Amino acid sequence: MNDNILYVVLIAVVGLIAITVNFVITTREQQEEAKDKRLTWLKGQAEHILQAIAVLREADCKQEIIHKINEHATSLLEEVAMLAPDSELFHSLSKQKDTADQAFASPNVFDSDRSLKRAQIYINFAEKLVLQLARGGKITLTLARSYQQELYWLRITVVADAHLAQGEKFLESEDSMTAVSHFRHAKALLVRANIPNHNKKSRLDKVNALIEKIQPRKPRSMGTLADSMDRLL
């Protein structure tokens, strides 16, 4: 009887140990899976945000906006450092951040279709990001709306200015038809932009002057009524 009780106790102990070990292993596997998922998400977010910071610096965006987005990028990198301090991911993101921080505005930075498309994509991404920051309580919703409007106008002007620059290059090479095509494209973007007219005026005046330089306006006819009045007088 005593031997049977001992066997039962031993079996129970072994079973309890097995259950405990299985629980520990399962918990660790779940934690590792959750960690991997979080790191994958952090990688995607951080890479996009750092690309956006580089583009915003190249487009000469307001420093206040860049600073807020940069703070968010830093917090993501700090989380990566906590989860995987010596990982290749952390070193890669740190290097990318250094590159983004060293970006600067340049007149010819968006002189290709590829660079211009990249600018549009990441400025648009930044527009959505500032609203996410507001939802996360990192900035006020009012400030986010203001930033979003600034970024929207930046996205328009980056493309319009690129067309102006291209048009002026073609004008210098005496290809007036291609030049005026670029100028008209820039004008269409500015006219359609949902921005107060006083913000557009300087650029619109410039593009109108360039178009008129190539294609001067024809003098308007006085019309039949005016002609009749002249004859009567």
C-alpha positions, 0 to 999 in steps of 0.5 A: 500500500505504501509503495502504491501511494509513493508511486502515485505521489511520484507520478503526480510530481512528475506530471506537475513538473511536466506541466510547469515546464510546458507552461514555461516553454509555451509562455516563452514561445508566445513572448518571443512571437509577440516580440518578433511581431512588435519588432517587425512593426517597429521596423516598418514604422521607423523606416517610413518615418525616417524616410519622411524626415529625410524628405521633409528636410530636403523640402525645407519643411518647418523645423517645428514639424520635423522636430515632432516627427523626429521625437516620435522616431526616436521613441521607436528606436528606443523601443527597438534598443530595449527589445533587441539592443545588439541586433542588426535591426537596431544598427540599421535603423540607427544608421538610417536615422543619422542619414535622415538627420544629415539631409538638407534642402537643395535646389536640385534635390527633386529634379527627377521623376523618381525623387519627386514621386518619393517626395509626394509619397513621404510628405503624404505619409507625414500628413497622416502621421501627424494625425496619428500623433494627435490620436496618441496624445503626443500633440493636440488635434488643433496642432495636428490639423495645422501641421497637416495643412502645412504639409499639404501645401508643401506637397503642392509646392514641391511639385509645382517648384519642380515643374517651374525649375524644369520649365526654366531649364527648357527655356534656357535651351530654347525649347519653349513648347516643353517649357510652357508645358511645365509652367502650365502644369505648375499653374494648374497645381497651384490654382487647384490647391485648397489654399488661401489665394494670398499664399499662392500669389507669389508663385502664381505671379511668377508662373503667369509671367513665365507663360506670358513671356513665351505666349504673350496674351493677344489684345482683346477685341473691343466687340461689336457694341464698342465698335458701334459706339465709336462710330456714333461718337 
